Amino acid sequence: MNGNGRQLGLGSPRVAVDAVLFTINEKTLKTLLVKIKRGPFAGWWAFPGGLVQRGEGLDEAARRELFEKTGVSDLYLEQLYTFGETQRDPTAHTVSVAYFALVPPGVDILSRGEKYADVRWAPVHTLPLLAYDHNAIANYALRRLQAKLSYTNIVYSLLPDEFTLADLQELYEVILHQTLDRRNFRRKILALGLLKALPKTRRGAHRPATLYAFTQRQPMNVEVL
């Protein structure tokens, strides 16, 4: 027992990982939700996740849960924050280490496993009331993603291999939820040396647009905005 007469070691908190998956679809920032099958939150939407297994690292657990529940691997994945309010899970004291992941276009999320009743992409800015404290996790993840756009190149994780400057600016505007000056944005992004022009164009409603690719598709710190 401790000095307050509480017995230690019994009912120790469980450790879980939860993942916020972001993607751009139909010019909208969306996140993956799963519908819980059982327990006090049966029928509620939440983020995919699960308990950390004995002898398993947190990042390892997050990647395993993502693959088991969604069938997706090799995503940009970053640890966000630890959520440990004692009442966040009514069934047991569960500490959750939250992550966010970035999903490029064209990746199908088909697997939902036995744990979930359904899975769907939902617009980030109009999420329903989620299970546990997952609305707080969603807000935290969105703020982190928006902040990282200003000082990293992680947008490569949300774009196809080839894209136009208009595609890139649209992605920034969708995530930041604001309009950027076209001329200033293009001048700044091209001066950083993050992109290389390709010897091909994409035809559109107006004149053909030059296609670009990232010089490297690895995370790095760089002052973008």
Stockholm file with secondary structure:
# STOCKHOLM 1.0

chainA/1-225         MNGNGRQLGLGSPRVAVDAVLFTINEKTLKTLLVKIKRGPFAGWWAFPGGLVQRGEGLDEAARRELFEKTGVSDLYLEQLYTFGETQRDPTAHTVSVAYFALVPPGVDILSRGEKYADVRWAPVHTLPLLAYDHNAIANYALRRLQAKLSYTNIVYSLLPDEFTLADLQELYEVILHQTLDRRNFRRKILALGLLKALPKTRRGAHRPATLYAFTQRQPMNVEVL
#=GR chainA/1-225 SS CCTTSCCSSTTCCEEEEEEEEEEEETTEEEEEEEEECSSTTTTCEECCEEECCTTCCHHHHHHHHHHHHHCCCSCEEEEEEEECCTTSSTTSCEEEEEEEEECCTTCCCCCCTTTEEEEEEEEGGGCCCCSTTHHHHHHHHHHHHHHHHHHBCGGGGGSCSSBCHHHHHHHHHHHHTSCCCHHHHHHHHHHTTCEEEEEEEECCSSSCEEEEEESCCSCCBCCCC
#=GC SS_cons         CCTTSCCSSTTCCEEEEEEEEEEEETTEEEEEEEEECSSTTTTCEECCEEECCTTCCHHHHHHHHHHHHHCCCSCEEEEEEEECCTTSSTTSCEEEEEEEEECCTTCCCCCCTTTEEEEEEEEGGGCCCCSTTHHHHHHHHHHHHHHHHHHBCGGGGGSCSSBCHHHHHHHHHHHHTSCCCHHHHHHHHHHTTCEEEEEEEECCSSSCEEEEEESCCSCCBCCCC
//
